[in-house]
Amino acid sequence: MKTDAIARSAALWNRSRVELASDEFLAQLLDRGEIDAWRELYGLASADAQLRRRLHRIVLTVPLPLPRFWLAALANLGEDVDLHVPVPAYDQGV
């Protein structure tokens, strides 16, 4: 599993290793990651149904700056998503 861009992501400044099994790690990456890290995560999710389900749950429960983007990406990967579902409000001041 290739995770070079994810490992280099500045969003993970407080992490010493890639921990895709951690929902907190994934939420941090979705919140503050760069496009290259997101592309890599999308590629990983395309081959991992469990990862897609976890990402879906995170998008619906964690305030993120681009929740609809992630829902659309997951729908594109075949996940059954409701693009109109309420998502947590993202406060940019936090």
N, C-alpha and C positions, 0 to 999 in steps of 0.2 A: 504494500500500500504506500503510494507516494504521498508524502506530506511536507515536501521542501518549503513551499510557499507558506503553508500553515505554520511551520516551525519558525520561519523568519518573521512572522507577523508581529508588528509593533503592538497590536492589540493584546498580545499575550506576554507583555513585559514582565509580569509577575510569575511566569511559569518557566520551569526548567526543562520540560519535555512535553511532547504532544500527547494529550490524554483524551482521545476521542470517546472514550467510555464515560467521561464526566460531562453531565449536562451543564454544569457550571462553566466548564471549559468551552463547550459549544456556544452557550449563551454569550460569553465574553467575545468569542470570535464573530458571532452574528452581529453583535452590538458595535464592535470597534474594528473589525477586520478590514483589510484592503481587498480590492477587486481580485488580485491574484490568489489570495487565500480563499476568497469566496468561490472562485472558479474551481479551485482544487477540492474544496468541500463539496461543491455540486457534483463534481466528477466521482468522488467517493460515494456520495448519496445515490448516484445513478445505479450503482452496483450493490447497494446495501439497503434492503427494505427496512430493516430495524433502525438504521440511522435516519432514514426518511421519516419514519413514525416518531422518533425522538425529536427530530427537528420540528416537525409539525406541532407536537405538544409544546415545545419551547416557545415557538412563535405565538401560540395561543395563550400562553401564561406569563411570559416575560416581556416587559416593555422594551420594544426594539424600535430603531429609527425607520426601518423599512419592512414592516410586517407583511404588507400586501405583496411586495416584491418576492419575499420568501414563500408566501403561499402560492403565488403564480409559478415560481420555480418548482415547487414540490408538485403542483398540478401537472406541470410539463413532464415531470418524471413518473407520472402515473398515480400519484397519491389522490385519494378522494378528498378534496378540500372544498370548503364553502368560501368563496372569495369575499362574501359579504358578512361573514361572521364577525362579531365584535372582537376587537383585540385590545390588550392593555394600552392605555395612553402612555406615550413616551414624553417625558419631561426633559427637554434639552438642557435645562439648567442644573440637572443633577450630575 
